Amino acid sequence: METIQHRTVAVNGINMHVAEKGQGPVVLFLHGFPELWYTWRHQILALSSKGYRCVAPDLRGYGDTDVPESVSSYTCFHIVGDIVALIDSLGVEQVFLVAHDWGALIGWNLCMFRPERIKAYVCLSVPLLRRHPSVKTVDGMRFLYGDDYYICRFQEPGEMESQIAQVGTAKAMKNILTTRKTGPPILPKGEFGNGVNDSTPDTLPSWLTQEDLDYFVSKFEKTGFTGGLNYYRNLNMNWELTAPWSGAKIKVPVKFITGDMDMVYTSLGMKDYIDSGLFKEEVPNLEEVIIQEGVAHFNNQEAAEDVTNHIYTFITKF
């Protein structure tokens, strides 16, 4: 880990922390919630040894990157703008993109807005979410799962932050990262409680060391969770902003990887969407779908070697 270099890059009006290692074609990694560049530690070390320049930022609102105060500073345009400026700063025209969870959502936006910058996209956990022509994103989720669905519960500024503070950053991070509960995460009204995981293990799983957990906790104790939660608070605004791309197809070559115990794969009709061929209709150059057996949401950490191998075999085609 000490061989990974760290620097700060000025992008789109903010200062962004970037972890980087290796020389060669750029592989750009985008993390999800509640994560950091560190979620890609295994892939950075492995792929940099295979002749790639691995670049993993802390996204806007996370870790050692700036945390703008306004909720409105976290739209898809802001985040994609950050990433395009980061790519520009690397001195390359195109990158291989690898992204997970919220990073995956931003990845789809990046492929939609600026496809010429992406050679190929390895997407983890979250497939392209088709824009409903008349129902806003959060409104549709509330209709399906009610007000206690976690994304609905994240909408009110300050509310979830105070409830996470009641249980403590360490317990909340352990709860979220180790969850193996399938289906839609439901949070009881008025409290974080057991969060997304009603059976947090006493001992950490083999793929998450205490040192790993301590790193995540140290950064979120510094920044809080507001930056990451503000992404969710812009889902309806993003629905409005992306109206010009309603029905647009993603033309970038894509490989999709998820676990069969992933909370996303097992809710919102995602399994049927992927299996039915509708996903392929929206992403015509979807070349492969990998379903990892017995793997939950944070597959880039839980099944790190398998994910790395899938990334490598895909990007070496280009």
NULO-739987 format. One record per residue (C-alpha): residue number from 0; residue in one letter; y, z, x. Coordinates in Angstrom, 3 decimals, decimal comma. Layout:
// residues N
i/aa/v/w/u
NUM/a/Y/Z/X .
...
// end
This chain:
// residues 318
i/aa/v/w/u
0/m/0,000/0,000/0,000 .
1/e/2,358/0,685/2,900 .
2/t/2,221/-3,022/3,804 .
3/i/3,946/-3,966/0,532 .
4/q/7,654/-4,605/1,118 .
5/h/10,349/-3,394/-1,263 .
6/r/13,847/-4,745/-1,763 .
7/t/16,611/-4,953/-4,334 .
8/v/17,798/-8,300/-5,723 .
9/a/20,967/-8,922/-7,734 .
10/v/19,935/-10,849/-10,871 .
11/n/21,814/-11,604/-14,072 .
12/g/24,281/-8,742/-13,649 .
13/i/21,763/-6,040/-12,718 .
14/n/20,021/-4,819/-9,574 .
15/m/16,262/-5,429/-9,721 .
16/h/13,670/-3,693/-7,559 .
17/v/10,994/-6,058/-6,269 .
18/a/7,697/-5,372/-4,506 .
19/e/6,472/-8,253/-2,365 .
20/k/3,685/-9,160/0,044 .
21/g/2,285/-12,337/1,584 .
22/q/3,281/-15,891/2,379 .
23/g/2,570/-19,109/0,509 .
24/p/2,900/-20,246/-3,114 .
25/v/4,580/-17,562/-5,237 .
26/v/2,593/-15,557/-7,774 .
27/l/5,032/-13,678/-10,005 .
28/f/3,720/-10,611/-11,845 .
29/l/5,363/-9,130/-14,977 .
30/h/4,295/-5,666/-16,116 .
31/g/4,184/-4,140/-19,588 .
32/f/4,958/-0,820/-21,310 .
33/p/4,956/1,843/-19,993 .
34/e/4,308/0,447/-16,550 .
35/l/5,927/-0,696/-13,314 .
36/w/5,387/-3,181/-10,488 .
37/y/2,698/-0,692/-9,420 .
38/t/0,355/-1,813/-12,199 .
39/w/-0,293/-4,941/-10,085 .
40/r/-1,078/-3,056/-6,843 .
41/h/-4,664/-4,353/-6,643 .
42/q/-3,743/-7,986/-7,360 .
43/i/-0,861/-7,925/-4,862 .
44/l/-3,084/-6,761/-2,025 .
45/a/-5,958/-9,108/-2,874 .
46/l/-4,039/-12,327/-3,536 .
47/s/-1,613/-11,867/-0,635 .
48/s/-4,671/-11,855/1,630 .
49/k/-5,715/-15,228/0,165 .
50/g/-2,539/-17,107/1,079 .
51/y/-0,147/-16,268/-1,753 .
52/r/3,287/-14,694/-1,833 .
53/c/2,963/-11,963/-4,450 .
54/v/6,164/-10,788/-6,146 .
55/a/6,230/-7,971/-8,706 .
56/p/9,513/-6,613/-10,068 .
57/d/10,241/-3,501/-12,034 .
58/l/11,589/-5,138/-15,177 .
59/r/15,010/-4,331/-16,615 .
60/g/15,029/-0,697/-17,755 .
61/y/12,099/0,371/-15,574 .
62/g/11,475/2,159/-12,288 .
63/d/13,971/1,399/-9,547 .
64/t/15,636/-1,457/-11,448 .
65/d/18,874/-0,819/-13,323 .
66/v/18,638/0,675/-16,812 .
67/p/21,473/-0,731/-18,983 .
68/e/22,514/1,730/-21,678 .
69/s/22,971/-0,575/-24,666 .
70/v/19,981/-1,431/-26,867 .
71/s/21,441/-4,918/-27,201 .
72/s/21,019/-5,489/-23,443 .
73/y/17,247/-5,903/-23,838 .
74/t/16,837/-9,131/-25,815 .
75/c/14,385/-11,802/-24,713 .
76/f/17,332/-13,814/-23,376 .
77/h/18,387/-10,955/-21,094 .
78/i/14,875/-10,395/-19,759 .
79/v/14,058/-14,084/-19,265 .
80/g/17,480/-14,516/-17,649 .
81/d/16,572/-11,801/-15,153 .
82/i/13,307/-13,534/-14,300 .
83/v/14,835/-17,002/-13,894 .
84/a/17,452/-15,518/-11,555 .
85/l/14,680/-13,772/-9,625 .
86/i/12,781/-17,069/-9,239 .
87/d/16,005/-18,707/-8,028 .
88/s/16,438/-15,941/-5,447 .
89/l/12,980/-16,666/-4,044 .
90/g/14,062/-20,179/-3,083 .
91/v/11,281/-21,933/-5,012 .
92/e/11,300/-24,310/-7,957 .
93/q/8,057/-23,094/-9,533 .
94/v/5,822/-20,023/-9,589 .
95/f/2,405/-19,074/-10,829 .
96/l/3,024/-16,535/-13,583 .
97/v/0,756/-13,549/-14,291 .
98/a/1,810/-11,133/-17,018 .
99/h/0,473/-8,289/-19,175 .
100/d/1,529/-6,595/-22,441 .
101/w/5,347/-6,812/-22,809 .
102/g/5,376/-8,838/-19,626 .
103/a/3,099/-11,283/-21,439 .
104/l/5,561/-11,592/-24,330 .
105/i/8,348/-12,283/-21,843 .
106/g/6,006/-14,721/-20,102 .
107/w/5,545/-16,726/-23,306 .
108/n/9,336/-16,822/-23,736 .
109/l/9,743/-17,965/-20,151 .
110/c/7,182/-20,742/-20,657 .
111/m/8,963/-21,761/-23,849 .
112/f/12,528/-21,687/-22,504 .
113/r/11,970/-22,874/-18,918 .
114/p/8,514/-24,493/-18,647 .
115/e/9,535/-26,506/-15,588 .
116/r/9,635/-23,265/-13,555 .
117/i/5,988/-22,329/-14,258 .
118/k/3,042/-24,078/-12,565 .
119/a/0,460/-22,176/-14,600 .
120/y/0,300/-18,939/-16,594 .
121/v/-2,414/-16,269/-16,531 .
122/c/-1,742/-14,135/-19,593 .
123/l/-3,292/-10,703/-20,099 .
124/s/-3,740/-8,888/-23,432 .
125/v/-1,047/-10,424/-25,639 .
126/p/-1,486/-14,027/-26,838 .
127/l/1,413/-16,127/-28,052 .
128/l/2,726/-14,451/-31,200 .
129/r/3,607/-17,236/-33,583 .
130/r/7,075/-16,846/-35,082 .
131/h/6,843/-16,465/-38,852 .
132/p/9,472/-18,743/-40,373 .
133/s/10,717/-16,193/-42,916 .
134/v/9,474/-12,679/-41,992 .
135/k/11,008/-10,727/-39,135 .
136/t/8,535/-9,384/-36,583 .
137/v/8,835/-5,643/-37,217 .
138/d/9,070/-6,185/-40,983 .
139/g/5,735/-8,008/-40,900 .
140/m/4,123/-5,229/-38,873 .
141/r/5,449/-2,596/-41,267 .
142/f/3,997/-4,542/-44,194 .
143/l/0,569/-4,625/-42,506 .
144/y/0,325/-1,086/-41,147 .
145/g/3,129/1,021/-42,637 .
146/d/5,950/3,058/-41,162 .
147/d/3,666/5,013/-38,806 .
148/y/2,557/1,925/-36,864 .
149/y/3,671/2,620/-33,302 .
150/i/6,111/-0,313/-33,072 .
151/c/7,776/0,801/-36,316 .
152/r/7,984/4,342/-34,976 .
153/f/9,665/3,078/-31,792 .
154/q/12,600/1,514/-33,653 .
155/e/14,988/4,465/-34,060 .
156/p/16,922/5,071/-30,809 .
157/g/16,274/8,508/-29,354 .
158/e/13,543/9,538/-31,777 .
159/m/10,455/8,660/-29,757 .
160/e/12,153/9,708/-26,524 .
161/s/12,635/13,248/-27,860 .
162/q/9,040/13,417/-29,096 .
163/i/7,662/12,250/-25,731 .
164/a/9,875/14,886/-24,071 .
165/q/8,211/17,567/-26,216 .
166/v/4,759/16,775/-24,807 .
167/g/5,997/15,914/-21,300 .
168/t/6,000/12,711/-19,263 .
169/a/2,718/13,461/-17,453 .
170/k/0,748/14,097/-20,641 .
171/a/2,276/11,091/-22,415 .
172/m/1,517/8,727/-19,524 .
173/k/-2,055/9,986/-19,203 .
174/n/-2,496/9,662/-22,959 .
175/i/-1,313/6,050/-23,065 .
176/l/-2,950/4,734/-19,885 .
177/t/-6,404/6,163/-20,625 .
178/t/-6,668/5,234/-24,311 .
179/r/-9,829/3,458/-25,396 .
180/k/-9,054/3,651/-29,090 .
181/t/-9,292/0,243/-30,752 .
182/g/-7,306/-1,024/-33,706 .
183/p/-3,630/-0,528/-34,543 .
184/p/-2,063/2,548/-32,874 .
185/i/-0,732/4,863/-35,577 .
186/l/1,620/7,702/-34,614 .
187/p/2,087/10,610/-37,046 .
188/k/5,603/10,752/-38,431 .
189/g/7,959/13,112/-36,714 .
190/e/5,948/13,748/-33,557 .
191/f/4,264/12,055/-30,631 .
192/g/1,298/14,388/-31,113 .
193/n/-1,790/12,773/-29,633 .
194/g/0,093/9,519/-29,378 .
195/v/-2,057/6,394/-29,157 .
196/n/-5,046/8,344/-27,838 .
197/d/-6,537/11,235/-29,799 .
198/s/-9,087/11,999/-27,070 .
199/t/-7,221/12,104/-23,757 .
200/p/-9,884/12,833/-21,114 .
201/d/-9,726/15,953/-18,957 .
202/t/-10,620/13,887/-15,894 .
203/l/-9,070/10,549/-15,051 .
204/p/-11,186/7,374/-15,204 .
205/s/-12,391/5,954/-11,884 .
206/w/-9,776/3,188/-11,923 .
207/l/-6,791/5,572/-12,217 .
208/t/-6,333/8,147/-9,471 .
209/q/-4,126/11,219/-9,660 .
210/e/-1,924/9,547/-7,043 .
211/d/-1,567/6,507/-9,313 .
212/l/-0,652/8,658/-12,297 .
213/d/1,793/10,716/-10,235 .
214/y/3,611/7,534/-9,161 .
215/f/4,084/6,384/-12,759 .
216/v/5,157/9,871/-13,852 .
217/s/7,684/10,226/-11,016 .
218/k/9,455/7,015/-12,004 .
219/f/9,520/7,690/-15,748 .
220/e/10,775/11,225/-15,159 .
221/k/13,696/9,580/-13,347 .
222/t/14,492/6,828/-15,866 .
223/g/13,051/8,133/-19,123 .
224/f/11,407/5,761/-21,602 .
225/t/14,492/4,364/-23,338 .
226/g/14,626/1,131/-21,324 .
227/g/11,052/0,229/-22,187 .
228/l/11,407/1,277/-25,821 .
229/n/14,506/-0,898/-26,160 .
230/y/12,287/-3,985/-25,784 .
231/y/10,593/-3,030/-29,055 .
232/r/13,973/-2,343/-30,662 .
233/n/14,910/-5,978/-30,087 .
234/l/11,845/-7,549/-31,713 .
235/n/13,717/-8,398/-34,904 .
236/m/16,733/-9,636/-32,955 .
237/n/14,417/-11,777/-30,824 .
238/w/13,020/-13,242/-34,042 .
239/e/16,550/-14,351/-34,950 .
240/l/17,404/-15,612/-31,466 .
241/t/14,253/-17,711/-31,126 .
242/a/14,743/-19,595/-34,409 .
243/p/15,446/-22,843/-32,506 .
244/w/11,934/-22,641/-31,021 .
245/s/10,133/-21,934/-34,288 .
246/g/6,928/-23,976/-34,249 .
247/a/7,363/-25,036/-30,605 .
248/k/4,185/-25,520/-28,582 .
249/i/3,607/-24,037/-25,134 .
250/k/2,772/-26,915/-22,782 .
251/v/2,192/-24,905/-19,594 .
252/p/-1,477/-24,589/-18,446 .
253/v/-2,728/-21,160/-19,550 .
254/k/-5,680/-18,843/-18,973 .
255/f/-5,935/-15,829/-21,288 .
256/i/-7,771/-12,608/-20,410 .
257/t/-8,279/-9,536/-22,588 .
258/g/-10,739/-6,695/-23,094 .
259/d/-12,820/-6,410/-26,248 .
260/m/-11,567/-2,804/-26,591 .
261/d/-7,903/-3,760/-26,241 .
262/m/-5,735/-2,317/-29,030 .
263/v/-3,928/-5,673/-29,308 .
264/y/-7,107/-7,774/-29,509 .
265/t/-8,464/-5,438/-32,216 .
266/s/-5,377/-5,442/-34,480 .
267/l/-2,854/-7,812/-36,077 .
268/g/-5,631/-10,336/-36,723 .
269/m/-5,603/-11,303/-33,037 .
270/k/-9,363/-11,716/-32,656 .
271/d/-9,512/-14,184/-35,548 .
272/y/-6,378/-15,957/-34,312 .
273/i/-7,957/-16,479/-30,881 .
274/d/-11,489/-17,285/-32,083 .
275/s/-10,429/-19,645/-34,882 .
276/g/-8,683/-22,105/-32,584 .
277/l/-5,193/-21,380/-33,948 .
278/f/-4,179/-19,961/-30,556 .
279/k/-5,281/-23,214/-28,921 .
280/e/-3,213/-25,186/-31,453 .
281/e/-0,080/-23,287/-30,419 .
282/v/-0,953/-23,554/-26,711 .
283/p/-2,514/-27,022/-26,270 .
284/n/-3,129/-26,501/-22,547 .
285/l/-4,979/-23,219/-23,058 .
286/e/-7,801/-23,897/-20,624 .
287/e/-9,877/-20,735/-20,887 .
288/v/-10,162/-17,486/-22,843 .
289/i/-11,915/-14,553/-21,138 .
290/i/-13,045/-11,549/-23,202 .
291/q/-14,064/-8,678/-20,928 .
292/e/-16,782/-6,482/-22,406 .
293/g/-16,111/-2,757/-22,531 .
294/v/-12,570/-3,130/-21,184 .
295/a/-9,489/-1,668/-22,900 .
296/h/-5,785/-2,526/-22,860 .
297/f/-4,819/-1,987/-19,201 .
298/n/-7,350/-4,493/-17,911 .
299/n/-5,358/-5,391/-14,800 .
300/q/-6,017/-1,846/-13,608 .
301/e/-9,334/-0,993/-15,268 .
302/a/-11,052/-4,263/-14,325 .
303/a/-8,818/-5,078/-11,365 .
304/e/-11,301/-7,043/-9,255 .
305/d/-12,501/-9,141/-12,187 .
306/v/-8,934/-9,917/-13,249 .
307/t/-7,981/-10,829/-9,672 .
308/n/-10,942/-13,205/-9,406 .
309/h/-10,009/-14,877/-12,696 .
310/i/-6,405/-15,321/-11,514 .
311/y/-7,526/-16,776/-8,192 .
312/t/-10,046/-19,256/-9,623 .
313/f/-7,400/-20,504/-12,062 .
314/i/-4,391/-20,903/-9,778 .
315/t/-6,420/-22,624/-7,050 .
316/k/-6,786/-25,597/-9,451 .
317/f/-3,094/-26,465/-9,064 .
// end
